[in-house]
Amino acid sequence: MEWTGARYADQPTVDVRTRIDAPPRRVWDLVSDIRLMPDLSAELQSVEWLDGVTAPRLGARFVGRSRHESLGEWETTSYVVECDPCRAFAWAVSDLEHPSAVWRFGLEEAEGGTELTQWMRMGPGRSGLSFAIDRMPEKEEKIVFVRMREFERSMTETVAAIRKLAESPEGAGA
């Protein structure tokens, strides 16, 4: 990720992609399994569906609990805003109209495998990062840049872990 000087209100985005030697159905089963995600993330600690939901569907809600050395611990409720099996799974964090972030996995069939993209957009709603910016407004661009770099590193690790699971003989039957 290169320096852009983006501010929080700019709603910066980051995306990473990888090619997976597994069919989209297999990759979909992994990216849409929210209970798997804490195993793939250093920050996300736990996730659970709300309202009796047990599988991804448009409009479903889930709660996630996260921890970050500099930001502390927090809990958010997310809303599934895109659920197109074998193509896309996305959720808005905290508020449908003004989410603190939107996260998305996109899948495309590619030469007998899957091209997987993970994407996220910061804002426009306030998040924990907003409090750091409130305390140090003169450092906003740096705060945003550092956090976006953290997201990029974490997302790179996540898609690599998904690739490893999807391509492994043991993971193919999970």
Residue pairs with C-beta under 8 A, 6 or more apart in sequence:
1 14
1 145
1 148
1 149
1 152
3 145
4 12
4 145
5 141
5 145
6 12
6 141
6 144
6 145
6 148
7 140
7 141
7 144
8 122
8 123
8 129
8 130
8 133
8 140
8 144
9 123
9 124
11 121
11 122
11 123
11 124
12 121
12 122
12 144
12 148
13 119
13 120
13 121
13 122
14 119
14 120
14 148
14 151
14 152
14 155
15 117
15 118
15 119
15 120
15 155
16 117
16 118
16 152
16 155
16 156
16 159
17 115
17 116
17 117
17 118
17 159
18 115
18 116
18 159
18 160
18 162
18 163
19 110
19 113
19 114
19 115
19 116
19 163
20 27
20 113
20 114
20 115
20 116
20 162
20 163
20 166
20 167
21 112
21 113
21 166
21 167
22 113
22 114
22 166
22 167
22 172
23 109
23 112
23 113
23 114
24 86
24 87
24 107
24 108
24 109
24 114
25 86
26 114
26 166
26 172
27 86
27 107
27 114
27 116
27 162
27 166
28 85
28 86
28 87
28 89
28 107
29 174
30 36
30 162
30 165
30 166
30 171
31 89
31 105
31 107
31 116
31 162
32 55
32 56
32 83
32 85
32 89
32 105
34 47
34 48
34 49
34 56
34 62
34 64
35 47
35 48
37 44
37 47
37 158
38 44
38 45
38 46
38 47
39 161
40 157
40 158
40 161
40 162
41 154
41 157
41 158
42 154
43 66
43 67
43 68
43 154
44 64
44 65
44 66
45 65
45 66
45 67
45 73
46 64
46 65
47 62
47 63
47 64
47 65
48 62
48 63
49 55
49 60
49 61
49 62
50 60
50 61
50 62
50 63
50 77
51 60
51 61
53 60
53 61
53 62
56 80
56 83
56 89
57 80
57 83
58 80
58 81
58 82
58 83
59 79
59 80
60 79
60 80
60 83
61 77
61 78
61 79
61 80
62 77
62 78
62 80
62 91
63 75
63 76
63 77
63 78
64 75
64 76
64 78
65 73
65 74
65 75
66 73
66 74
66 75
66 76
67 73
68 128
70 132
71 128
71 129
71 132
72 128
74 128
76 93
76 94
76 100
77 93
77 94
78 91
78 92
78 93
78 94
78 103
79 91
79 92
79 96
80 89
80 90
80 91
81 90
81 91
81 92
81 96
81 102
82 88
82 89
82 90
82 104
83 89
83 90
86 107
87 106
87 107
87 108
88 104
88 105
88 106
88 107
89 104
89 105
90 102
90 103
90 104
90 105
91 102
91 103
91 104
92 99
92 101
92 102
93 99
93 100
93 101
93 102
93 103
93 125
93 127
94 100
94 125
94 127
95 125
98 124
98 125
99 123
99 124
99 125
100 122
100 123
100 125
100 126
100 127
101 120
101 121
101 122
101 123
101 127
102 120
102 121
103 118
103 119
103 120
104 117
104 118
104 119
104 120
105 116
105 117
105 118
105 119
106 116
106 117
106 118
106 119
107 114
107 115
107 116
107 117
108 114
108 115
108 117
109 115
114 166
116 159
116 162
116 163
118 155
118 158
118 159
120 151
120 155
122 129
122 144
122 147
122 148
129 143
129 144
129 147
132 143
133 139
133 140
133 143
133 144
136 143
164 171
165 171
165 174
166 172
